[in-house]
Amino acid sequence: MLTGPSAFRTDARPPSPAEDPEIQAVHAAIRSADPDGVRTGYAIREALDQIYDGQRTGRWDYTQLLKTEKTHVGTLVEIWLQREFGFDDGQDLDYRIAGVDVDCKWSLNLYDWEIPQEMYSRGDKIALLVWANEYTARWASGLVRISEDVLRPLGRQRDGKRRLNDRGRDRILWIHPGADLVKNTLLHISDPRKLELIAYATHGQTAVTNLFQELTGELINRATVLTAAQQVDSAKRVRDARRKLQPEGIVIFGHYQPHPRMAAELHLPAPTLGRFVSIRLHPWKPGDEEPHTEIEGSLWRRARQRDPVVPAPTLPSQGSDG
């Protein structure tokens, strides 16, 4: 599976500022607003989680979607990007960025974007290309000026949609040529026993408790909690899971400080907005080589497998998010 753009296939290259100042202006505007790609990745993750609707359906895999739902993913990606960045509506296309009309194109398969006739029949338009793969947990975005030169010949499709040819692939001006997508936690559980305990638990609270008990050290996003719980108040499920797991020495860090700092001090991935990470703790004592953090006035480290179970300390409150 592809994890990002492939090598050049032709002598075509992305346009220089002198060749296409408009596409360069759009590129600069998006890069300025999202230099590390976090905002774009967030929008893609939200769009995919919305289509799964795990809280109501219990789904977490693209293959579980209906055919009509799969065709709607591109619209949700377009909506979430506009919501995240506040792009103005375009005059003829989806957005207006840096004073230029831009159309958003989504594909689950890299380079399989479908380009409609209006993008090349009435002047060469700019497409914002977005791709993500749930199974490799990767995404990419770029820009391309649509013209006959970058498109495959028109096929038998009645809607006149066409895909990029090799020159078109090489003409893409990548904004983020390959970045990690926030993982779809349930999709990436390789142990059938763990998946059974989490996704097929009889009760929502049991599922959430098992989620943090079985996947310690991994970032868990809010959508996964909603899918496991299949209940409205996911924050309460997290709070209840904290109480249930505390006697077993397990804490659940959230995204409000000081939780991310504590997680980072323990060399765990620090939770960002809407994410959690759990871990079993053990009291730290002088001579221990492991990293440690202070909780309730005492020092704690990540528990070793052989360490006896010690009740976990109570973490500082996280407010209404759990």
HELIX and SHEET records of a PDB file:
HELIX    1   1 PRO A   21  ALA A   33  1                                  13    
HELIX    2   2 VAL A   38  TYR A   52  1                                  15    
HELIX    3   3 GLY A   54  THR A   57  1                                   4    
HELIX    4   4 TYR A   62  GLN A   64  5                                   3    
HELIX    5   5 LYS A   67  LYS A   70  1                                   4    
HELIX    6   6 VAL A   73  PHE A   85  1                                  13    
HELIX    7   7 GLN A  117  MET A  119  5                                   3    
HELIX    8   8 GLU A  148  VAL A  150  5                                   3    
HELIX    9   9 ASP A  166  ASP A  170  1                                   5    
HELIX   10  10 THR A  185  HIS A  188  5                                   4    
HELIX   11  11 PRO A  192  ALA A  199  1                                   8    
HELIX   12  12 GLY A  204  GLU A  214  1                                  11    
HELIX   13  13 ARG A  222  ALA A  229  1                                   8    
HELIX   14  14 SER A  234  LEU A  245  1                                  12    
HELIX   15  15 GLN A  246  GLU A  248  5                                   3    
HELIX   16  16 HIS A  259  GLU A  265  1                                   7    
HELIX   17  17 GLY A  319  ASP A  321  5                                   3    
SHEET    1   A 6 ASP A  88  ASP A  89  0                                        
SHEET    2   A 6 TYR A  95  ILE A  97 -1                                        
SHEET    3   A 6 VAL A 100  SER A 107 -1                                        
SHEET    4   A 6 ILE A 126  ASN A 133  1                                        
SHEET    5   A 6 ARG A 138  ARG A 145 -1                                        
SHEET    6   A 6 LEU A 173  ASP A 180 -1                                        
SHEET    1   B 3 ILE A 220  ASN A 221  0                                        
SHEET    2   B 3 ARG A 275  PRO A 283 -1                                        
SHEET    3   B 3 ILE A 250  PHE A 253 -1                                        
SHEET    1   C 4 ILE A 220  ASN A 221  0                                        
SHEET    2   C 4 ARG A 275  PRO A 283 -1                                        
SHEET    3   C 4 SER A 298  ARG A 302 -1                                        
SHEET    4   C 4 HIS A 292  ILE A 295 -1                                        
END                                                                             
